[in-house]
Amino acid sequence: MKSFLFTIMQLTSEKRRTMSTSVFSCFVTLLVFGFSSLASAKTHHLHWEVSYMFASPDCQEKLVMAINGQFPGPTIHAKDGDTVVVELKNSLPTEGVVIHWHGIKQIGTPWADGTALISQCPIKPDETFVYKFQADKAGTYFYHGHYGMQRAAGLYGLLIVDVKEGEKEKFKYDGEINMLLSDWYHQDIYTQMVGLSSKPFRWIGEPQSLLINGVGQFNCSLATNQGINKCNMENMQCAPMVFRVLPNKTYRLRIISTTSLSSLNLAIGNHKMTIVEADGNYVDPFTVDDMDIYSGDSYSALITTDQHVSSNHWISVGVRGRQPKTPPALAILSYLNNSQAQLELPKATPPTTPLWNDYTHSKSFSYKILAAKGNPKPPKKADRLIQLLNTQNRIDGFIKWSLNNVSMVLPSTPYLGSLRYSLKGAFDQKKPRDRFGANYNVMKPPINPNTTTGSNLYEIKLNSTVDIILQNANALAENVSEIHPWHLHGHDFWVLGYGEGLFRKKDVSRFNVENAPLRNTVVIFPYGWTAIRFVADNPGVWAFHCHIEPHLHMGMGVVLAEGIELVKEIPKDAISCGKTANMLMNQHG
Ligand SMILES: O=C1O[C@H]([C@@H](O)CO)C(O)=C1O
């Protein structure tokens, strides 16, 4: 019975993928050659339409934000140096939309970063905005909505950048497998957003399911290997993903997390993983049995298919850092020698995620991530040190997250326009602080939890080197301090180190300036700090924020502006709203 079920399930998931591919090719693939100055670089011209559709990613039907009728959205494949042009039509009935290209630096195109009210105006329903940017470095990236909590509604997909034509990767592999991980709520994002900004506060809780490439199994306990009969097999849309491999080969797994809340851990039964890339940067390879993935992270891991030629293995993904109420997501790694028609469930029990609060395990994984030999090293010293204390606070009884006691709110005019054209009335001018009170006890809830809102807009000197210490602390409740993965737009940064408790000046001497890894997302552990360094060499306005969707919505972010006077020719479409719209009208009136 089981093998029969899996025959159907597998056929269906194959069909699903084939259908997506054909939709993808219909809508998407128009390659234009010779656009760029680089002889071999190409321009990929894509036509996308964002709309809501009904789908059942985890067997329960819900509205899902889709691109060209696909969830997750189409995968973009480009080569290092190629130009990507996405003509994005907003077909949502009544709301704006933007898409952020996570990990792409947008050098010279800061208006294409896709952050609503920072780099551009939300695209209005029925309107089209053209994103045009260069895939600036080979690596594993993704894209996602960056307005309200639209990412959590399903607006995401992969962006894979290969090395230039004729160039070789640093490591050898025979095939690639992409795993886009996400978490899934049955409540819609509007109810979530209103709840988060209500009094009393309504927390979104834990997700109902975890998804692998947009597929999960709600309430079916496949993970325990006993509950298969509980699974709703009638809805074939949610059959587990089967990844087919050949024996005795090396595969590059590209693993990306776009979760709304959950931190994850991934393991594959009987297969070790050698991590070779993090966020588009090569790392000194290291081998693990399981790996942590925080929201906003991307990795490449090599696996060798050295097990029995006709074996099947569970891939399991579980929750870290929060008491899990979400069952693990499961997929199957199936060796191709298996008969296509009769796919048995793996006999072994799925690998179990380490205990959710085993932070020693998580830290040991993060600490192993170091730069590959030959990677650029950080400048030896920084010109400025910004310490950002992450606290949970209250404003008139509403719950917020703050940095140095200010919770971020975005203006109605995107900063890129208001700063470029010096429209000072367009946003709150209060300058945020580089430090917080010296006596703050990070181990205890805030003594005075009251806070204010503000722009949290940091003006950074162009080409200066900046250190940021992300300082974690106790949340509002006693003995609670959570994981926060922070993501920086427009730059990679070096991770100089992690520490426990309060960061102190003397900790600077512990910074790793020899083989600090370059990344665009990094975690702060409970009650700890993380130090990063970057060079502010990319004129534009860049968000830096916790990648947990509800936390950003509750104000957990800052904005960095650098070299704004050097930003040339912002497309009018990007800033035709708020005070910049008035300015543009007056120019032509
Ligand atoms: O931001 C959050 O709010 C809740 C809780 O702290 C208050 O209900 C939670 O778990 C978060 O991560």
The ligand as a MOL file (V3000), in Angstrom:
LIG
                    3D

  0  0  0     0  0            999 V3000
M  V30 BEGIN CTAB
M  V30 COUNTS 12 12 0 0 0
M  V30 BEGIN ATOM
M  V30 1 O 8.1020 39.2910 18.7930 0
M  V30 2 C 7.6460 38.3820 19.4630 0
M  V30 3 O 6.5590 38.4700 20.2690 0
M  V30 4 C 6.3410 37.1860 20.8570 0
M  V30 5 C 6.3990 37.2700 22.3270 0
M  V30 6 O 7.6460 37.7580 22.7450 0
M  V30 7 C 5.3440 38.1990 22.8910 0
M  V30 8 O 4.1020 37.6100 22.7810 0
M  V30 9 C 7.4120 36.3690 20.3270 0
M  V30 10 O 7.5860 35.1070 20.6350 0
M  V30 11 C 8.1670 37.0900 19.5070 0
M  V30 12 O 9.2140 36.6430 18.8270 0
M  V30 END ATOM
M  V30 BEGIN BOND
M  V30 1 2 1 2
M  V30 2 1 2 3
M  V30 3 1 2 11
M  V30 4 1 3 4
M  V30 5 1 4 5
M  V30 6 1 4 9
M  V30 7 1 5 6
M  V30 8 1 5 7
M  V30 9 1 7 8
M  V30 10 1 9 10
M  V30 11 2 9 11
M  V30 12 1 11 12
M  V30 END BOND
M  V30 END CTAB
M  END
